[in-house]
């Protein structure tokens, strides 16, 4: 599983000086890509993602054996924080009153929802095959 994150202003921290300046990249290039599955990515999807022009240090997560897998909620490497001001930049009136400064997406939660759906579909398919062959 892979999350590709794009921002409207698409500014990323400079790798050389992460606390000093932001580098602006094209909106067609992902700002951040995180592999959050339960197995490392195969080479073909890695090649496709690399062909987008993403900088290597912005492609993280479970990429190869030995990397940390997304195995529980709240793991810092598998969180995406979306700034409210960027999310609502075209919204009339700007950020709604009471909205948090950031919206957090825990990729473990997303992974679990996807895996639950896959298991449900597999179960239904198995039931269909069993009843169809009876």
Secondary structure, 3 states (H helix, E strand, C coil): CEEEECCCCCEEECCCCCCCCEEECCCCCCCEEEECCCCCCCHHHHHHHHCCCCCHHHEEECCCCCCCCCCCCCCHHHEEEEEHHHHCCCCCCCCCCCCCCEEEEEHHHHHHHHHHHHHHHHHHHHHHHHHHCC
